[in-house]
Amino acid sequence: MIDLLTIFVLAVFVGFEVVSKVSTILHTPLMSGANAIHGVILVGAILITGQADGGVALALGLLAVFLATVNVVGGFVVTDRMLEMFKGHKR
């Protein structure tokens, strides 16, 4: 258990350092790529939930589908806001 916790903490630190060093010009393409990955995760959650055979498995699957959907929608909202920042002011 302590090994998994150590790996998790190290992954959090490395992820934070990597993301914080990305220039603002690259944030929108990276968000688009992350949205594509989250879409694949959503499809996987739907497929796994469809094959659930117990109540607990079904509940966890539905929770995974819900959280993946929130993640995808949130990613598109953030990407849209980032793209709006780069547009010029209309006169």
PyMOL Python script that loads the backbone (N, CA, C, O; Angstrom):
from pymol import cmd

cmd.read_pdbstr("""\
ATOM      1  N   MET A   1       0.821  -1.193   0.000  1.00  0.00           N
ATOM      2  CA  MET A   1       0.000   0.000   0.000  1.00  0.00           C
ATOM      3  C   MET A   1       0.863   1.254   0.000  1.00  0.00           C
ATOM      4  O   MET A   1       0.538   2.227  -0.681  1.00  0.00           O
ATOM      5  N   ILE A   2       1.938   1.245   0.741  1.00  0.00           N
ATOM      6  CA  ILE A   2       2.810   2.423   0.809  1.00  0.00           C
ATOM      7  C   ILE A   2       3.498   2.657  -0.540  1.00  0.00           C
ATOM      8  O   ILE A   2       3.792   3.797  -0.900  1.00  0.00           O
ATOM      9  N   ASP A   3       3.752   1.576  -1.283  1.00  0.00           N
ATOM     10  CA  ASP A   3       4.351   1.724  -2.612  1.00  0.00           C
ATOM     11  C   ASP A   3       3.402   2.469  -3.552  1.00  0.00           C
ATOM     12  O   ASP A   3       3.821   3.361  -4.289  1.00  0.00           O
ATOM     13  N   LEU A   4       2.114   2.092  -3.518  1.00  0.00           N
ATOM     14  CA  LEU A   4       1.137   2.753  -4.378  1.00  0.00           C
ATOM     15  C   LEU A   4       0.962   4.216  -3.992  1.00  0.00           C
ATOM     16  O   LEU A   4       0.828   5.073  -4.866  1.00  0.00           O
ATOM     17  N   LEU A   5       0.963   4.508  -2.714  1.00  0.00           N
ATOM     18  CA  LEU A   5       0.843   5.888  -2.250  1.00  0.00           C
ATOM     19  C   LEU A   5       2.054   6.713  -2.678  1.00  0.00           C
ATOM     20  O   LEU A   5       1.909   7.870  -3.074  1.00  0.00           O
ATOM     21  N   THR A   6       3.231   6.131  -2.602  1.00  0.00           N
ATOM     22  CA  THR A   6       4.449   6.824  -3.032  1.00  0.00           C
ATOM     23  C   THR A   6       4.400   7.129  -4.522  1.00  0.00           C
ATOM     24  O   THR A   6       4.742   8.235  -4.941  1.00  0.00           O
ATOM     25  N   ILE A   7       3.983   6.168  -5.315  1.00  0.00           N
ATOM     26  CA  ILE A   7       3.879   6.381  -6.771  1.00  0.00           C
ATOM     27  C   ILE A   7       2.851   7.461  -7.068  1.00  0.00           C
ATOM     28  O   ILE A   7       3.081   8.305  -7.934  1.00  0.00           O
ATOM     29  N   PHE A   8       1.725   7.450  -6.369  1.00  0.00           N
ATOM     30  CA  PHE A   8       0.695   8.464  -6.579  1.00  0.00           C
ATOM     31  C   PHE A   8       1.212   9.859  -6.253  1.00  0.00           C
ATOM     32  O   PHE A   8       1.003  10.794  -7.026  1.00  0.00           O
ATOM     33  N   VAL A   9       1.878  10.007  -5.126  1.00  0.00           N
ATOM     34  CA  VAL A   9       2.399  11.325  -4.728  1.00  0.00           C
ATOM     35  C   VAL A   9       3.444  11.804  -5.730  1.00  0.00           C
ATOM     36  O   VAL A   9       3.434  12.975  -6.110  1.00  0.00           O
ATOM     37  N   LEU A  10       4.330  10.938  -6.158  1.00  0.00           N
ATOM     38  CA  LEU A  10       5.331  11.321  -7.156  1.00  0.00           C
ATOM     39  C   LEU A  10       4.680  11.698  -8.478  1.00  0.00           C
ATOM     40  O   LEU A  10       5.124  12.638  -9.136  1.00  0.00           O
ATOM     41  N   ALA A  11       3.635  10.980  -8.876  1.00  0.00           N
ATOM     42  CA  ALA A  11       2.937  11.304 -10.124  1.00  0.00           C
ATOM     43  C   ALA A  11       2.265  12.665 -10.032  1.00  0.00           C
ATOM     44  O   ALA A  11       2.238  13.412 -11.011  1.00  0.00           O
ATOM     45  N   VAL A  12       1.722  12.993  -8.865  1.00  0.00           N
ATOM     46  CA  VAL A  12       1.099  14.315  -8.687  1.00  0.00           C
ATOM     47  C   VAL A  12       2.147  15.409  -8.848  1.00  0.00           C
ATOM     48  O   VAL A  12       1.912  16.388  -9.556  1.00  0.00           O
ATOM     49  N   PHE A  13       3.294  15.257  -8.203  1.00  0.00           N
ATOM     50  CA  PHE A  13       4.350  16.275  -8.314  1.00  0.00           C
ATOM     51  C   PHE A  13       4.874  16.405  -9.738  1.00  0.00           C
ATOM     52  O   PHE A  13       5.043  17.517 -10.238  1.00  0.00           O
ATOM     53  N   VAL A  14       5.130  15.281 -10.390  1.00  0.00           N
ATOM     54  CA  VAL A  14       5.636  15.327 -11.765  1.00  0.00           C
ATOM     55  C   VAL A  14       4.592  15.928 -12.698  1.00  0.00           C
ATOM     56  O   VAL A  14       4.928  16.750 -13.551  1.00  0.00           O
ATOM     57  N   GLY A  15       3.335  15.532 -12.549  1.00  0.00           N
ATOM     58  CA  GLY A  15       2.269  16.090 -13.380  1.00  0.00           C
ATOM     59  C   GLY A  15       2.132  17.580 -13.199  1.00  0.00           C
ATOM     60  O   GLY A  15       1.958  18.309 -14.175  1.00  0.00           O
ATOM     61  N   PHE A  16       2.207  18.050 -11.963  1.00  0.00           N
ATOM     62  CA  PHE A  16       2.109  19.483 -11.697  1.00  0.00           C
ATOM     63  C   PHE A  16       3.266  20.228 -12.342  1.00  0.00           C
ATOM     64  O   PHE A  16       3.057  21.280 -12.947  1.00  0.00           O
ATOM     65  N   GLU A  17       4.468  19.712 -12.227  1.00  0.00           N
ATOM     66  CA  GLU A  17       5.637  20.374 -12.813  1.00  0.00           C
ATOM     67  C   GLU A  17       5.552  20.403 -14.331  1.00  0.00           C
ATOM     68  O   GLU A  17       5.878  21.417 -14.949  1.00  0.00           O
ATOM     69  N   VAL A  18       5.123  19.315 -14.935  1.00  0.00           N
ATOM     70  CA  VAL A  18       5.020  19.258 -16.393  1.00  0.00           C
ATOM     71  C   VAL A  18       3.969  20.237 -16.898  1.00  0.00           C
ATOM     72  O   VAL A  18       4.228  20.991 -17.837  1.00  0.00           O
ATOM     73  N   VAL A  19       2.791  20.236 -16.290  1.00  0.00           N
ATOM     74  CA  VAL A  19       1.711  21.101 -16.745  1.00  0.00           C
ATOM     75  C   VAL A  19       2.035  22.566 -16.491  1.00  0.00           C
ATOM     76  O   VAL A  19       1.702  23.417 -17.316  1.00  0.00           O
ATOM     77  N   SER A  20       2.668  22.876 -15.383  1.00  0.00           N
ATOM     78  CA  SER A  20       2.964  24.283 -15.080  1.00  0.00           C
ATOM     79  C   SER A  20       4.049  24.854 -15.987  1.00  0.00           C
ATOM     80  O   SER A  20       4.165  26.074 -16.104  1.00  0.00           O
ATOM     81  N   LYS A  21       4.833  24.018 -16.620  1.00  0.00           N
ATOM     82  CA  LYS A  21       5.900  24.502 -17.502  1.00  0.00           C
ATOM     83  C   LYS A  21       5.456  24.658 -18.958  1.00  0.00           C
ATOM     84  O   LYS A  21       6.239  25.118 -19.790  1.00  0.00           O
ATOM     85  N   VAL A  22       4.225  24.286 -19.277  1.00  0.00           N
ATOM     86  CA  VAL A  22       3.726  24.387 -20.653  1.00  0.00           C
ATOM     87  C   VAL A  22       3.394  25.846 -20.960  1.00  0.00           C
ATOM     88  O   VAL A  22       2.752  26.525 -20.159  1.00  0.00           O
ATOM     89  N   SER A  23       3.832  26.318 -22.115  1.00  0.00           N
ATOM     90  CA  SER A  23       3.540  27.703 -22.488  1.00  0.00           C
ATOM     91  C   SER A  23       2.051  27.844 -22.815  1.00  0.00           C
ATOM     92  O   SER A  23       1.380  26.869 -23.155  1.00  0.00           O
ATOM     93  N   THR A  24       1.554  29.065 -22.706  1.00  0.00           N
ATOM     94  CA  THR A  24       0.124  29.302 -22.917  1.00  0.00           C
ATOM     95  C   THR A  24      -0.308  28.997 -24.344  1.00  0.00           C
ATOM     96  O   THR A  24      -1.477  28.686 -24.572  1.00  0.00           O
ATOM     97  N   ILE A  25       0.590  29.075 -25.299  1.00  0.00           N
ATOM     98  CA  ILE A  25       0.244  28.792 -26.696  1.00  0.00           C
ATOM     99  C   ILE A  25      -0.101  27.314 -26.878  1.00  0.00           C
ATOM    100  O   ILE A  25      -0.899  26.969 -27.750  1.00  0.00           O
ATOM    101  N   LEU A  26       0.479  26.460 -26.081  1.00  0.00           N
ATOM    102  CA  LEU A  26       0.251  25.019 -26.238  1.00  0.00           C
ATOM    103  C   LEU A  26      -0.921  24.488 -25.421  1.00  0.00           C
ATOM    104  O   LEU A  26      -1.286  23.322 -25.570  1.00  0.00           O
ATOM    105  N   HIS A  27      -1.519  25.312 -24.562  1.00  0.00           N
ATOM    106  CA  HIS A  27      -2.588  24.794 -23.713  1.00  0.00           C
ATOM    107  C   HIS A  27      -3.793  24.309 -24.513  1.00  0.00           C
ATOM    108  O   HIS A  27      -4.339  23.250 -24.205  1.00  0.00           O
ATOM    109  N   THR A  28      -4.220  25.050 -25.529  1.00  0.00           N
ATOM    110  CA  THR A  28      -5.406  24.654 -26.291  1.00  0.00           C
ATOM    111  C   THR A  28      -5.196  23.348 -27.049  1.00  0.00           C
ATOM    112  O   THR A  28      -6.070  22.482 -26.992  1.00  0.00           O
ATOM    113  N   PRO A  29      -4.074  23.160 -27.762  1.00  0.00           N
ATOM    114  CA  PRO A  29      -3.880  21.844 -28.403  1.00  0.00           C
ATOM    115  C   PRO A  29      -3.787  20.698 -27.396  1.00  0.00           C
ATOM    116  O   PRO A  29      -4.264  19.596 -27.667  1.00  0.00           O
ATOM    117  N   LEU A  30      -3.186  20.947 -26.253  1.00  0.00           N
ATOM    118  CA  LEU A  30      -3.113  19.887 -25.245  1.00  0.00           C
ATOM    119  C   LEU A  30      -4.491  19.561 -24.682  1.00  0.00           C
ATOM    120  O   LEU A  30      -4.787  18.397 -24.412  1.00  0.00           O
ATOM    121  N   MET A  31      -5.333  20.572 -24.501  1.00  0.00           N
ATOM    122  CA  MET A  31      -6.693  20.323 -24.023  1.00  0.00           C
ATOM    123  C   MET A  31      -7.486  19.527 -25.052  1.00  0.00           C
ATOM    124  O   MET A  31      -8.275  18.655 -24.688  1.00  0.00           O
ATOM    125  N   SER A  32      -7.281  19.822 -26.337  1.00  0.00           N
ATOM    126  CA  SER A  32      -7.984  19.067 -27.377  1.00  0.00           C
ATOM    127  C   SER A  32      -7.567  17.598 -27.359  1.00  0.00           C
ATOM    128  O   SER A  32      -8.403  16.706 -27.505  1.00  0.00           O
ATOM    129  N   GLY A  33      -6.287  17.356 -27.182  1.00  0.00           N
ATOM    130  CA  GLY A  33      -5.811  15.977 -27.084  1.00  0.00           C
ATOM    131  C   GLY A  33      -6.345  15.276 -25.855  1.00  0.00           C
ATOM    132  O   GLY A  33      -6.703  14.100 -25.909  1.00  0.00           O
ATOM    133  N   ALA A  34      -6.399  15.999 -24.743  1.00  0.00           N
ATOM    134  CA  ALA A  34      -6.946  15.418 -23.508  1.00  0.00           C
ATOM    135  C   ALA A  34      -8.429  15.115 -23.671  1.00  0.00           C
ATOM    136  O   ALA A  34      -8.911  14.105 -23.157  1.00  0.00           O
ATOM    137  N   ASN A  35      -9.163  15.977 -24.383  1.00  0.00           N
ATOM    138  CA  ASN A  35     -10.582  15.719 -24.631  1.00  0.00           C
ATOM    139  C   ASN A  35     -10.776  14.446 -25.442  1.00  0.00           C
ATOM    140  O   ASN A  35     -11.709  13.684 -25.190  1.00  0.00           O
ATOM    141  N   ALA A  36      -9.905  14.214 -26.406  1.00  0.00           N
ATOM    142  CA  ALA A  36     -10.002  12.991 -27.207  1.00  0.00           C
ATOM    143  C   ALA A  36      -9.767  11.758 -26.341  1.00  0.00           C
ATOM    144  O   ALA A  36     -10.466  10.754 -26.481  1.00  0.00           O
ATOM    145  N   ILE A  37      -8.796  11.832 -25.457  1.00  0.00           N
ATOM    146  CA  ILE A  37      -8.514  10.707 -24.555  1.00  0.00           C
ATOM    147  C   ILE A  37      -9.692  10.485 -23.615  1.00  0.00           C
ATOM    148  O   ILE A  37     -10.074   9.343 -23.357  1.00  0.00           O
ATOM    149  N   HIS A  38     -10.273  11.576 -23.099  1.00  0.00           N
ATOM    150  CA  HIS A  38     -11.412  11.436 -22.195  1.00  0.00           C
ATOM    151  C   HIS A  38     -12.626  10.864 -22.921  1.00  0.00           C
ATOM    152  O   HIS A  38     -13.433  10.154 -22.322  1.00  0.00           O
ATOM    153  N   GLY A  39     -12.754  11.170 -24.203  1.00  0.00           N
ATOM    154  CA  GLY A  39     -13.835  10.577 -24.990  1.00  0.00           C
ATOM    155  C   GLY A  39     -13.686   9.069 -25.098  1.00  0.00           C
ATOM    156  O   GLY A  39     -14.676   8.340 -25.026  1.00  0.00           O
ATOM    157  N   VAL A  40     -12.469   8.600 -25.268  1.00  0.00           N
ATOM    158  CA  VAL A  40     -12.211   7.160 -25.321  1.00  0.00           C
ATOM    159  C   VAL A  40     -12.512   6.528 -23.969  1.00  0.00           C
ATOM    160  O   VAL A  40     -13.054   5.424 -23.905  1.00  0.00           O
ATOM    161  N   ILE A  41     -12.163   7.222 -22.890  1.00  0.00           N
ATOM    162  CA  ILE A  41     -12.468   6.718 -21.554  1.00  0.00           C
ATOM    163  C   ILE A  41     -13.972   6.623 -21.351  1.00  0.00           C
ATOM    164  O   ILE A  41     -14.458   5.671 -20.742  1.00  0.00           O
ATOM    165  N   LEU A  42     -14.711   7.604 -21.858  1.00  0.00           N
ATOM    166  CA  LEU A  42     -16.173   7.579 -21.746  1.00  0.00           C
ATOM    167  C   LEU A  42     -16.754   6.379 -22.492  1.00  0.00           C
ATOM    168  O   LEU A  42     -17.636   5.696 -21.971  1.00  0.00           O
ATOM    169  N   VAL A  43     -16.275   6.120 -23.690  1.00  0.00           N
ATOM    170  CA  VAL A  43     -16.753   4.958 -24.450  1.00  0.00           C
ATOM    171  C   VAL A  43     -16.444   3.661 -23.699  1.00  0.00           C
ATOM    172  O   VAL A  43     -17.278   2.757 -23.648  1.00  0.00           O
ATOM    173  N   GLY A  44     -15.254   3.572 -23.121  1.00  0.00           N
ATOM    174  CA  GLY A  44     -14.892   2.390 -22.341  1.00  0.00           C
ATOM    175  C   GLY A  44     -15.784   2.209 -21.128  1.00  0.00           C
ATOM    176  O   GLY A  44     -16.186   1.091 -20.804  1.00  0.00           O
ATOM    177  N   ALA A  45     -16.095   3.311 -20.454  1.00  0.00           N
ATOM    178  CA  ALA A  45     -16.978   3.236 -19.282  1.00  0.00           C
ATOM    179  C   ALA A  45     -18.371   2.771 -19.686  1.00  0.00           C
ATOM    180  O   ALA A  45     -19.006   2.000 -18.967  1.00  0.00           O
ATOM    181  N   ILE A  46     -18.845   3.240 -20.839  1.00  0.00           N
ATOM    182  CA  ILE A  46     -20.161   2.816 -21.319  1.00  0.00           C
ATOM    183  C   ILE A  46     -20.156   1.323 -21.648  1.00  0.00           C
ATOM    184  O   ILE A  46     -21.096   0.604 -21.310  1.00  0.00           O
ATOM    185  N   LEU A  47     -19.095   0.864 -22.305  1.00  0.00           N
ATOM    186  CA  LEU A  47     -19.012  -0.558 -22.658  1.00  0.00           C
ATOM    187  C   LEU A  47     -18.940  -1.447 -21.417  1.00  0.00           C
ATOM    188  O   LEU A  47     -19.600  -2.485 -21.353  1.00  0.00           O
ATOM    189  N   ILE A  48     -18.148  -1.043 -20.446  1.00  0.00           N
ATOM    190  CA  ILE A  48     -18.027  -1.840 -19.220  1.00  0.00           C
ATOM    191  C   ILE A  48     -19.336  -1.838 -18.444  1.00  0.00           C
ATOM    192  O   ILE A  48     -19.737  -2.871 -17.908  1.00  0.00           O
ATOM    193  N   THR A  49     -20.007  -0.689 -18.378  1.00  0.00           N
ATOM    194  CA  THR A  49     -21.282  -0.601 -17.664  1.00  0.00           C
ATOM    195  C   THR A  49     -22.334  -1.475 -18.331  1.00  0.00           C
ATOM    196  O   THR A  49     -23.165  -2.076 -17.650  1.00  0.00           O
ATOM    197  N   GLY A  50     -22.302  -1.549 -19.646  1.00  0.00           N
ATOM    198  CA  GLY A  50     -23.266  -2.385 -20.365  1.00  0.00           C
ATOM    199  C   GLY A  50     -23.119  -3.859 -20.061  1.00  0.00           C
ATOM    200  O   GLY A  50     -24.069  -4.621 -20.238  1.00  0.00           O
ATOM    201  N   GLN A  51     -21.944  -4.281 -19.606  1.00  0.00           N
ATOM    202  CA  GLN A  51     -21.720  -5.694 -19.303  1.00  0.00           C
ATOM    203  C   GLN A  51     -21.732  -5.981 -17.811  1.00  0.00           C
ATOM    204  O   GLN A  51     -21.376  -7.081 -17.389  1.00  0.00           O
ATOM    205  N   ALA A  52     -22.138  -5.001 -17.003  1.00  0.00           N
ATOM    206  CA  ALA A  52     -22.182  -5.199 -15.551  1.00  0.00           C
ATOM    207  C   ALA A  52     -23.251  -6.229 -15.205  1.00  0.00           C
ATOM    208  O   ALA A  52     -24.347  -6.218 -15.765  1.00  0.00           O
ATOM    209  N   ASP A  53     -22.915  -7.117 -14.275  1.00  0.00           N
ATOM    210  CA  ASP A  53     -23.868  -8.164 -13.920  1.00  0.00           C
ATOM    211  C   ASP A  53     -24.350  -8.085 -12.474  1.00  0.00           C
ATOM    212  O   ASP A  53     -25.154  -8.912 -12.044  1.00  0.00           O
ATOM    213  N   GLY A  54     -23.875  -7.114 -11.733  1.00  0.00           N
ATOM    214  CA  GLY A  54     -24.321  -6.962 -10.351  1.00  0.00           C
ATOM    215  C   GLY A  54     -24.694  -5.524 -10.057  1.00  0.00           C
ATOM    216  O   GLY A  54     -24.388  -4.623 -10.839  1.00  0.00           O
ATOM    217  N   GLY A  55     -25.346  -5.311  -8.944  1.00  0.00           N
ATOM    218  CA  GLY A  55     -25.781  -3.976  -8.577  1.00  0.00           C
ATOM    219  C   GLY A  55     -24.622  -3.029  -8.304  1.00  0.00           C
ATOM    220  O   GLY A  55     -24.646  -1.869  -8.714  1.00  0.00           O
ATOM    221  N   VAL A  56     -23.600  -3.535  -7.604  1.00  0.00           N
ATOM    222  CA  VAL A  56     -22.445  -2.690  -7.283  1.00  0.00           C
ATOM    223  C   VAL A  56     -21.677  -2.343  -8.558  1.00  0.00           C
ATOM    224  O   VAL A  56     -21.272  -1.197  -8.751  1.00  0.00           O
ATOM    225  N   ALA A  57     -21.482  -3.328  -9.419  1.00  0.00           N
ATOM    226  CA  ALA A  57     -20.768  -3.080 -10.668  1.00  0.00           C
ATOM    227  C   ALA A  57     -21.531  -2.086 -11.534  1.00  0.00           C
ATOM    228  O   ALA A  57     -20.923  -1.217 -12.161  1.00  0.00           O
ATOM    229  N   LEU A  58     -22.834  -2.204 -11.575  1.00  0.00           N
ATOM    230  CA  LEU A  58     -23.648  -1.274 -12.354  1.00  0.00           C
ATOM    231  C   LEU A  58     -23.574   0.141 -11.783  1.00  0.00           C
ATOM    232  O   LEU A  58     -23.459   1.109 -12.534  1.00  0.00           O
ATOM    233  N   ALA A  59     -23.638   0.260 -10.469  1.00  0.00           N
ATOM    234  CA  ALA A  59     -23.567   1.580  -9.829  1.00  0.00           C
ATOM    235  C   ALA A  59     -22.207   2.226 -10.075  1.00  0.00           C
ATOM    236  O   ALA A  59     -22.135   3.417 -10.378  1.00  0.00           O
ATOM    237  N   LEU A  60     -21.133   1.456  -9.948  1.00  0.00           N
ATOM    238  CA  LEU A  60     -19.798   2.002 -10.210  1.00  0.00           C
ATOM    239  C   LEU A  60     -19.632   2.361 -11.687  1.00  0.00           C
ATOM    240  O   LEU A  60     -18.992   3.360 -12.017  1.00  0.00           O
ATOM    241  N   GLY A  61     -20.199   1.560 -12.560  1.00  0.00           N
ATOM    242  CA  GLY A  61     -20.133   1.862 -13.984  1.00  0.00           C
ATOM    243  C   GLY A  61     -20.871   3.138 -14.334  1.00  0.00           C
ATOM    244  O   GLY A  61     -20.376   3.958 -15.107  1.00  0.00           O
ATOM    245  N   LEU A  62     -22.063   3.306 -13.762  1.00  0.00           N
ATOM    246  CA  LEU A  62     -22.826   4.535 -14.004  1.00  0.00           C
ATOM    247  C   LEU A  62     -22.107   5.748 -13.441  1.00  0.00           C
ATOM    248  O   LEU A  62     -22.136   6.823 -14.040  1.00  0.00           O
ATOM    249  N   LEU A  63     -21.456   5.581 -12.283  1.00  0.00           N
ATOM    250  CA  LEU A  63     -20.665   6.671 -11.718  1.00  0.00           C
ATOM    251  C   LEU A  63     -19.499   7.014 -12.646  1.00  0.00           C
ATOM    252  O   LEU A  63     -19.191   8.188 -12.850  1.00  0.00           O
ATOM    253  N   ALA A  64     -18.855   5.995 -13.205  1.00  0.00           N
ATOM    254  CA  ALA A  64     -17.742   6.229 -14.135  1.00  0.00           C
ATOM    255  C   ALA A  64     -18.229   6.944 -15.391  1.00  0.00           C
ATOM    256  O   ALA A  64     -17.553   7.846 -15.887  1.00  0.00           O
ATOM    257  N   VAL A  65     -19.389   6.557 -15.910  1.00  0.00           N
ATOM    258  CA  VAL A  65     -19.945   7.221 -17.094  1.00  0.00           C
ATOM    259  C   VAL A  65     -20.252   8.677 -16.778  1.00  0.00           C
ATOM    260  O   VAL A  65     -19.944   9.564 -17.574  1.00  0.00           O
ATOM    261  N   PHE A  66     -20.857   8.931 -15.621  1.00  0.00           N
ATOM    262  CA  PHE A  66     -21.193  10.301 -15.227  1.00  0.00           C
ATOM    263  C   PHE A  66     -19.938  11.155 -15.087  1.00  0.00           C
ATOM    264  O   PHE A  66     -19.877  12.262 -15.623  1.00  0.00           O
ATOM    265  N   LEU A  67     -18.940  10.650 -14.370  1.00  0.00           N
ATOM    266  CA  LEU A  67     -17.715  11.428 -14.165  1.00  0.00           C
ATOM    267  C   LEU A  67     -16.963  11.649 -15.475  1.00  0.00           C
ATOM    268  O   LEU A  67     -16.410  12.728 -15.692  1.00  0.00           O
ATOM    269  N   ALA A  68     -16.934  10.652 -16.344  1.00  0.00           N
ATOM    270  CA  ALA A  68     -16.269  10.824 -17.637  1.00  0.00           C
ATOM    271  C   ALA A  68     -17.006  11.852 -18.490  1.00  0.00           C
ATOM    272  O   ALA A  68     -16.373  12.628 -19.205  1.00  0.00           O
ATOM    273  N   THR A  69     -18.333  11.865 -18.421  1.00  0.00           N
ATOM    274  CA  THR A  69     -19.114  12.851 -19.173  1.00  0.00           C
ATOM    275  C   THR A  69     -18.838  14.256 -18.660  1.00  0.00           C
ATOM    276  O   THR A  69     -18.649  15.183 -19.449  1.00  0.00           O
ATOM    277  N   VAL A  70     -18.815  14.417 -17.348  1.00  0.00           N
ATOM    278  CA  VAL A  70     -18.499  15.725 -16.766  1.00  0.00           C
ATOM    279  C   VAL A  70     -17.104  16.172 -17.198  1.00  0.00           C
ATOM    280  O   VAL A  70     -16.892  17.348 -17.492  1.00  0.00           O
ATOM    281  N   ASN A  71     -16.161  15.244 -17.238  1.00  0.00           N
ATOM    282  CA  ASN A  71     -14.793  15.558 -17.632  1.00  0.00           C
ATOM    283  C   ASN A  71     -14.729  16.014 -19.088  1.00  0.00           C
ATOM    284  O   ASN A  71     -14.051  16.993 -19.400  1.00  0.00           O
ATOM    285  N   VAL A  72     -15.425  15.317 -19.975  1.00  0.00           N
ATOM    286  CA  VAL A  72     -15.420  15.686 -21.395  1.00  0.00           C
ATOM    287  C   VAL A  72     -16.076  17.049 -21.601  1.00  0.00           C
ATOM    288  O   VAL A  72     -15.527  17.903 -22.296  1.00  0.00           O
ATOM    289  N   VAL A  73     -17.243  17.256 -21.002  1.00  0.00           N
ATOM    290  CA  VAL A  73     -17.949  18.530 -21.159  1.00  0.00           C
ATOM    291  C   VAL A  73     -17.117  19.669 -20.582  1.00  0.00           C
ATOM    292  O   VAL A  73     -17.003  20.728 -21.199  1.00  0.00           O
ATOM    293  N   GLY A  74     -16.542  19.460 -19.413  1.00  0.00           N
ATOM    294  CA  GLY A  74     -15.692  20.487 -18.812  1.00  0.00           C
ATOM    295  C   GLY A  74     -14.481  20.807 -19.670  1.00  0.00           C
ATOM    296  O   GLY A  74     -14.075  21.965 -19.769  1.00  0.00           O
ATOM    297  N   GLY A  75     -13.909  19.797 -20.283  1.00  0.00           N
ATOM    298  CA  GLY A  75     -12.766  20.032 -21.168  1.00  0.00           C
ATOM    299  C   GLY A  75     -13.141  20.867 -22.373  1.00  0.00           C
ATOM    300  O   GLY A  75     -12.384  21.749 -22.779  1.00  0.00           O
ATOM    301  N   PHE A  76     -14.306  20.598 -22.953  1.00  0.00           N
ATOM    302  CA  PHE A  76     -14.742  21.401 -24.092  1.00  0.00           C
ATOM    303  C   PHE A  76     -15.055  22.836 -23.685  1.00  0.00           C
ATOM    304  O   PHE A  76     -14.786  23.767 -24.444  1.00  0.00           O
ATOM    305  N   VAL A  77     -15.619  23.020 -22.498  1.00  0.00           N
ATOM    306  CA  VAL A  77     -15.917  24.378 -22.021  1.00  0.00           C
ATOM    307  C   VAL A  77     -14.623  25.155 -21.821  1.00  0.00           C
ATOM    308  O   VAL A  77     -14.525  26.312 -22.228  1.00  0.00           O
ATOM    309  N   VAL A  78     -13.633  24.530 -21.199  1.00  0.00           N
ATOM    310  CA  VAL A  78     -12.353  25.209 -20.979  1.00  0.00           C
ATOM    311  C   VAL A  78     -11.668  25.508 -22.308  1.00  0.00           C
ATOM    312  O   VAL A  78     -11.121  26.595 -22.490  1.00  0.00           O
ATOM    313  N   THR A  79     -11.694  24.557 -23.237  1.00  0.00           N
ATOM    314  CA  THR A  79     -11.083  24.784 -24.546  1.00  0.00           C
ATOM    315  C   THR A  79     -11.765  25.932 -25.270  1.00  0.00           C
ATOM    316  O   THR A  79     -11.095  26.760 -25.888  1.00  0.00           O
ATOM    317  N   ASP A  80     -13.095  25.992 -25.201  1.00  0.00           N
ATOM    318  CA  ASP A  80     -13.829  27.076 -25.845  1.00  0.00           C
ATOM    319  C   ASP A  80     -13.456  28.425 -25.234  1.00  0.00           C
ATOM    320  O   ASP A  80     -13.283  29.407 -25.956  1.00  0.00           O
ATOM    321  N   ARG A  81     -13.335  28.474 -23.929  1.00  0.00           N
ATOM    322  CA  ARG A  81     -12.948  29.732 -23.274  1.00  0.00           C
ATOM    323  C   ARG A  81     -11.531  30.139 -23.656  1.00  0.00           C
ATOM    324  O   ARG A  81     -11.252  31.324 -23.844  1.00  0.00           O
ATOM    325  N   MET A  82     -10.641  29.167 -23.770  1.00  0.00           N
ATOM    326  CA  MET A  82      -9.265  29.481 -24.174  1.00  0.00           C
ATOM    327  C   MET A  82      -9.242  30.032 -25.598  1.00  0.00           C
ATOM    328  O   MET A  82      -8.528  30.993 -25.884  1.00  0.00           O
ATOM    329  N   LEU A  83     -10.025  29.422 -26.491  1.00  0.00           N
ATOM    330  CA  LEU A  83     -10.070  29.911 -27.873  1.00  0.00           C
ATOM    331  C   LEU A  83     -10.670  31.305 -27.952  1.00  0.00           C
ATOM    332  O   LEU A  83     -10.246  32.106 -28.784  1.00  0.00           O
ATOM    333  N   GLU A  84     -11.643  31.614 -27.108  1.00  0.00           N
ATOM    334  CA  GLU A  84     -12.231  32.957 -27.079  1.00  0.00           C
ATOM    335  C   GLU A  84     -11.203  33.995 -26.656  1.00  0.00           C
ATOM    336  O   GLU A  84     -11.260  35.141 -27.101  1.00  0.00           O
ATOM    337  N   MET A  85     -10.270  33.605 -25.807  1.00  0.00           N
ATOM    338  CA  MET A  85      -9.238  34.542 -25.351  1.00  0.00           C
ATOM    339  C   MET A  85      -8.317  34.949 -26.497  1.00  0.00           C
ATOM    340  O   MET A  85      -7.804  36.068 -26.514  1.00  0.00           O
ATOM    341  N   PHE A  86      -8.107  34.049 -27.454  1.00  0.00           N
ATOM    342  CA  PHE A  86      -7.183  34.332 -28.546  1.00  0.00           C
ATOM    343  C   PHE A  86      -7.837  35.072 -29.696  1.00  0.00           C
ATOM    344  O   PHE A  86      -7.140  35.571 -30.579  1.00  0.00           O
ATOM    345  N   LYS A  87      -9.171  35.157 -29.706  1.00  0.00           N
ATOM    346  CA  LYS A  87      -9.855  35.881 -30.766  1.00  0.00           C
ATOM    347  C   LYS A  87      -9.724  37.380 -30.528  1.00  0.00           C
ATOM    348  O   LYS A  87      -9.665  37.841 -29.388  1.00  0.00           O
ATOM    349  N   GLY A  88      -9.680  38.115 -31.606  1.00  0.00           N
ATOM    350  CA  GLY A  88      -9.622  39.583 -31.497  1.00  0.00           C
ATOM    351  C   GLY A  88     -10.981  40.155 -31.154  1.00  0.00           C
ATOM    352  O   GLY A  88     -12.008  39.503 -31.342  1.00  0.00           O
ATOM    353  N   HIS A  89     -10.979  41.360 -30.658  1.00  0.00           N
ATOM    354  CA  HIS A  89     -12.227  42.040 -30.345  1.00  0.00           C
ATOM    355  C   HIS A  89     -12.914  42.494 -31.638  1.00  0.00           C
ATOM    356  O   HIS A  89     -12.288  43.094 -32.512  1.00  0.00           O
ATOM    357  N   LYS A  90     -14.201  42.199 -31.739  1.00  0.00           N
ATOM    358  CA  LYS A  90     -14.967  42.620 -32.926  1.00  0.00           C
ATOM    359  C   LYS A  90     -15.441  44.045 -32.732  1.00  0.00           C
ATOM    360  O   LYS A  90     -15.844  44.433 -31.636  1.00  0.00           O
ATOM    361  N   ARG A  91     -15.392  44.812 -33.788  1.00  0.00           N
ATOM    362  CA  ARG A  91     -15.832  46.205 -33.707  1.00  0.00           C
ATOM    363  C   ARG A  91     -16.990  46.429 -34.609  1.00  0.00           C
ATOM    364  O   ARG A  91     -17.508  47.544 -34.684  1.00  0.00           O
TER     365      ARG A  91
END
""", "prot")
cmd.dss("prot")
cmd.show_as("cartoon", "prot")
cmd.util.cbc("prot")
cmd.orient("prot")
